[in-house]
Amino acid sequence: MPELPEVAALAAYLSDRAAGHLVDRADAAAISALKTYDPPLSAVVGRAVTGAGRHGKFLDVGIDGGLHLVVHFSRAGWLHYRDSLPSTPPRPGKGPIAVRVRLDDGSGFDLTEAGTQKRLAVYLVTDPAQVPGIARLGPDPLELSRDEFAARLAGRRHQVKGVLTDQTVFAGIGNAYSDEILHAAKMSPFALAGKLSDEEVDRLYEATRSVLGAAVTRAVGQKAATLKGEKRSGLAVHARAGLPCPVCGDTVRTVSFSDSSLQYCPTCQTSGRPLADRRMSKLLK
């Protein structure tokens, strides 16, 4: 799933490549992905792309006339920008393409989704706050002071991994970067957020800023086609189960849940003790 750094990079790339171009046509090949119908998707045709931005993990493509094409990629969605797109619409229900936007120079982008779950969501609105997920977003973690960050954690009786990925608490952090943040902070994913000491909050705050900041620096300037590889190359523990931790050399472990998993280093994060690989895990004794 694209998270804060990748969506920031996609926004920067679209702003550089598409801004100023008129939309030649816009077609929905997967009606299920289009979550709004007024205004219709055809309303963007003939209007210029004004730029692109980000709200947490939502991509916001600005269209002249006060329109916003907002995309949430969910787990398997992506944006593919091509220098040349067909002038004919994609065939409905055929292949991974959900929405295609073609510009006046023949270039444009496809919004695609792999797999069968079909959770990609595309909205055309006059105000991004009309998108329910954006209206519920917490603040951007890179824009918070240390005290503001600590206030978002205070009193929460949930595990810190879940708090970091709760979009109403911090906008833009997903499964991958929460693993990376907790590894950098040398903190168990199951520590309770509301019971962290001041020193632990300091570590978590600094790790959040350093991990996300470095990832944004690596990602921005990349083309959409290279972003996934760039993300993988910068990960220390996420999706690296069974490989050595780059900090201490211990084997990276995983905890699996019904629809997701997390990765961590026992030496760096849990005093050498492995976490039980089951839902609601506790440290093995």
C-alpha positions as CSV (number, residue, x, y, z in Angstrom):
1,M,0.0,0.0,0.0
2,P,1.4,3.4,-0.9
3,E,2.0,5.4,2.3
4,L,2.9,9.0,3.1
5,P,6.3,9.1,1.3
6,E,5.1,7.3,-1.9
7,V,1.9,9.4,-2.2
8,A,4.0,12.6,-1.7
9,A,6.2,11.4,-4.5
10,L,3.3,10.6,-6.8
11,A,1.9,14.1,-6.1
12,A,5.2,15.8,-6.9
13,Y,5.6,13.7,-10.1
14,L,2.0,14.5,-11.3
15,S,2.5,18.2,-10.5
16,D,5.7,18.3,-12.6
17,R,4.4,16.2,-15.5
18,A,0.7,16.9,-15.8
19,A,0.1,20.4,-14.4
20,G,-1.1,22.7,-17.1
21,H,-2.3,20.0,-19.5
22,L,-6.0,19.7,-20.4
23,V,-7.8,16.5,-19.8
24,D,-8.7,14.9,-23.1
25,R,-10.8,12.2,-21.7
26,A,-11.5,10.3,-18.4
27,D,-12.9,6.8,-18.4
28,A,-14.0,4.5,-15.6
29,A,-13.3,0.9,-16.5
30,A,-14.2,-0.4,-13.0
31,I,-17.4,1.3,-11.9
32,S,-16.9,-0.1,-8.4
33,A,-13.8,2.1,-7.9
34,L,-15.7,5.3,-8.5
35,K,-17.3,6.4,-5.3
36,T,-18.9,9.6,-6.4
37,Y,-21.3,10.4,-9.3
38,D,-22.0,14.2,-8.9
39,P,-20.1,15.8,-10.5
40,P,-19.6,13.0,-13.0
41,L,-16.2,11.9,-14.0
42,S,-16.8,13.5,-17.4
43,A,-16.8,16.9,-15.7
44,V,-12.9,16.9,-15.8
45,V,-12.8,16.7,-19.6
46,G,-11.6,19.9,-21.2
47,R,-10.3,21.3,-17.9
48,A,-6.6,21.7,-16.9
49,V,-4.8,19.8,-14.3
50,T,-3.6,22.4,-11.7
51,G,-1.3,20.2,-9.7
52,A,-1.4,17.5,-7.1
53,G,-1.2,17.1,-3.4
54,R,-1.6,14.7,-0.5
55,H,-3.9,14.2,2.5
56,G,-2.4,11.3,4.5
57,K,-2.4,8.4,2.1
58,F,-4.9,10.1,-0.3
59,L,-3.7,11.5,-3.6
60,D,-5.4,14.8,-4.6
61,V,-5.2,15.8,-8.2
62,G,-6.4,19.3,-8.7
63,I,-8.6,20.1,-11.7
64,D,-9.4,23.6,-13.0
65,G,-12.8,24.9,-11.8
66,G,-12.3,23.7,-8.2
67,L,-12.5,20.0,-8.8
68,H,-10.4,17.4,-7.0
69,L,-9.8,13.9,-8.2
70,V,-9.0,12.1,-5.0
71,V,-7.6,8.6,-4.9
72,H,-7.1,6.1,-2.1
73,F,-5.0,3.2,-3.3
74,S,-5.8,0.8,-0.5
75,R,-3.7,-2.3,-0.5
76,A,-3.3,-3.1,-4.2
77,G,-3.9,0.1,-6.1
78,W,-1.3,2.0,-8.0
79,L,-0.8,4.8,-10.5
80,H,0.9,4.2,-13.8
81,Y,1.9,7.3,-15.9
82,R,2.5,6.7,-19.6
83,D,3.8,9.1,-22.2
84,S,1.3,7.7,-24.7
85,L,-2.2,6.4,-24.0
86,P,-4.7,5.0,-26.5
87,S,-7.4,7.5,-27.5
88,T,-10.0,4.8,-27.0
89,P,-11.3,4.0,-23.5
90,P,-10.2,0.8,-21.7
91,R,-12.5,-2.1,-21.8
92,P,-14.7,-2.3,-18.7
93,G,-14.0,-5.3,-16.5
94,K,-10.9,-6.3,-18.5
95,G,-7.6,-6.2,-16.7
96,P,-6.4,-4.2,-13.7
97,I,-7.3,-0.7,-15.0
98,A,-10.0,1.0,-13.0
99,V,-9.8,4.7,-14.2
100,R,-7.9,6.2,-17.1
101,V,-7.1,9.9,-17.5
102,R,-5.7,11.0,-20.9
103,L,-4.2,14.4,-21.4
104,D,-4.1,16.7,-24.4
105,D,-0.5,15.7,-25.3
106,G,-1.5,12.0,-25.4
107,S,0.1,11.2,-22.1
108,G,-1.8,10.4,-18.9
109,F,-2.2,7.9,-16.1
110,D,-4.0,4.7,-15.3
111,L,-5.3,4.0,-11.8
112,T,-5.0,0.2,-11.4
113,E,-5.7,-2.4,-8.8
114,A,-4.3,-6.0,-8.6
115,G,-6.0,-8.9,-7.0
116,T,-9.7,-9.6,-6.3
117,Q,-10.6,-7.5,-3.3
118,K,-11.2,-4.3,-5.2
119,R,-10.7,-1.6,-2.6
120,L,-9.3,1.2,-4.8
121,A,-11.5,4.3,-4.2
122,V,-11.7,7.3,-6.6
123,Y,-13.7,10.4,-5.8
124,L,-14.5,13.5,-7.8
125,V,-15.4,16.3,-5.4
126,T,-15.4,20.1,-5.1
127,D,-13.8,19.9,-1.6
128,P,-11.4,17.1,-0.4
129,A,-13.2,17.2,3.0
130,Q,-16.2,15.7,1.2
131,V,-14.3,12.4,1.1
132,P,-15.2,10.6,4.4
133,G,-11.7,9.2,4.9
134,I,-10.1,12.7,4.6
135,A,-12.6,14.3,6.9
136,R,-11.6,11.8,9.6
137,L,-7.8,12.2,9.2
138,G,-5.6,13.1,12.1
139,P,-2.6,15.5,11.6
140,D,0.4,14.9,9.4
141,P,3.1,13.4,11.7
142,L,5.8,15.4,10.0
143,E,4.1,18.7,10.9
144,L,3.8,18.0,14.7
145,S,6.0,19.3,17.4
146,R,7.2,16.8,20.0
147,D,4.5,18.0,22.5
148,E,1.8,17.7,19.9
149,F,3.0,14.2,19.0
150,A,3.0,13.2,22.7
151,A,-0.6,14.6,23.2
152,R,-1.8,12.3,20.4
153,L,-0.5,9.3,22.3
154,A,-1.5,10.3,25.8
155,G,-4.2,8.1,27.5
156,R,-4.4,5.6,24.6
157,R,-4.7,2.1,25.9
158,H,-3.9,0.5,22.6
159,Q,-0.6,-1.0,21.3
160,V,1.7,1.5,19.7
161,K,1.7,-0.3,16.4
162,G,-2.0,0.2,16.1
163,V,-1.9,3.8,17.2
164,L,0.7,4.7,14.6
165,T,-1.4,3.2,11.8
166,D,-4.7,4.7,13.0
167,Q,-5.4,7.4,10.4
168,T,-7.5,9.4,12.9
169,V,-4.4,9.8,15.1
170,F,-1.6,10.2,12.5
171,A,-2.3,10.6,8.8
172,G,-0.2,8.7,6.3
173,I,1.6,6.0,8.3
174,G,0.8,2.4,7.2
175,N,1.9,-1.1,8.0
176,A,5.4,-0.8,6.5
177,Y,6.6,2.5,7.9
178,S,5.1,1.8,11.3
179,D,7.4,-1.3,11.4
180,E,10.3,0.8,10.4
181,I,9.6,3.5,12.9
182,L,9.3,1.1,15.8
183,H,12.5,-0.6,14.8
184,A,14.3,2.7,14.6
185,A,12.9,3.7,18.0
186,K,13.9,0.3,19.5
187,M,10.4,-0.3,20.7
188,S,8.1,-3.3,20.8
189,P,5.1,-3.1,18.6
190,F,2.9,-4.2,21.5
191,A,4.0,-1.5,24.0
192,L,1.0,0.5,25.2
193,A,1.0,3.9,23.6
194,G,-0.5,5.7,26.7
195,K,2.1,4.2,29.0
196,L,5.3,5.2,27.2
197,S,7.8,7.1,29.3
198,D,9.0,10.6,28.3
199,E,12.2,9.1,27.0
200,E,10.3,6.5,24.9
201,V,8.1,9.2,23.5
202,D,11.2,11.2,22.5
203,R,12.6,8.1,20.7
204,L,9.3,7.4,18.9
205,Y,9.0,11.0,17.8
206,E,12.5,11.3,16.5
207,A,12.2,7.9,14.8
208,T,8.9,9.0,13.1
209,R,10.4,12.1,11.8
210,S,13.7,10.5,10.6
211,V,12.1,7.4,9.0
212,L,9.4,9.3,7.2
213,G,11.6,12.2,6.3
214,A,14.3,10.0,4.8
215,A,11.7,8.0,2.9
216,V,10.2,11.2,1.4
217,T,13.6,12.4,0.4
218,R,14.3,9.1,-1.4
219,A,10.9,8.9,-3.0
220,V,10.3,12.5,-4.3
221,G,11.9,12.8,-7.7
222,Q,11.3,9.1,-8.6
223,K,9.0,8.2,-11.4
224,A,5.9,6.3,-10.5
225,A,7.4,3.1,-12.1
226,T,10.4,3.1,-9.7
227,L,8.7,4.0,-6.4
228,K,7.9,0.5,-5.3
229,G,11.4,-0.6,-5.7
230,E,12.8,2.4,-4.0
231,K,10.5,1.8,-1.0
232,R,11.7,-1.8,-0.7
233,S,15.3,-0.9,-0.9
234,G,15.0,1.4,2.1
235,L,13.3,-1.0,4.5
236,A,15.2,-2.5,7.5
237,V,12.6,-5.0,8.9
238,H,9.3,-4.7,7.1
239,A,8.8,-7.6,4.6
240,R,12.3,-8.9,5.6
241,A,11.3,-11.8,7.8
242,G,14.0,-14.4,8.0
243,L,16.7,-12.0,6.9
244,P,19.4,-10.5,9.2
245,C,18.6,-7.2,10.9
246,P,20.9,-4.5,9.3
247,V,21.6,-3.1,12.8
248,C,22.4,-6.1,15.0
249,G,22.4,-9.1,12.7
250,D,19.6,-10.9,14.6
251,T,16.9,-12.6,12.4
252,V,13.9,-10.5,11.6
253,R,10.8,-12.1,12.9
254,T,7.1,-11.8,11.9
255,V,3.7,-11.8,13.7
256,S,0.8,-12.8,11.5
257,F,-2.8,-11.6,11.8
258,S,-5.9,-12.6,9.9
259,D,-5.3,-10.0,7.1
260,S,-1.8,-8.5,7.8
261,S,1.5,-9.1,9.5
262,L,4.2,-7.1,11.1
263,Q,8.0,-7.6,11.3
264,Y,10.5,-6.7,14.0
265,C,13.9,-7.5,15.4
266,P,13.9,-9.2,18.8
267,T,17.4,-7.9,19.8
268,C,16.6,-4.3,18.8
269,Q,13.0,-4.1,20.0
270,T,12.0,-6.8,22.6
271,S,15.1,-7.4,24.6
272,G,15.8,-10.6,22.6
273,R,12.5,-12.2,23.3
274,P,10.4,-13.3,20.3
275,L,6.7,-12.4,20.1
276,A,4.2,-15.1,19.9
277,D,2.9,-15.4,16.3
278,R,-0.8,-15.2,17.0
279,R,-3.4,-12.4,17.2
280,M,-3.2,-10.4,20.5
281,S,0.3,-11.7,21.0
282,K,2.1,-11.4,24.3
283,L,5.8,-11.8,24.9
284,L,6.7,-15.4,25.3
285,K,7.9,-16.3,28.8
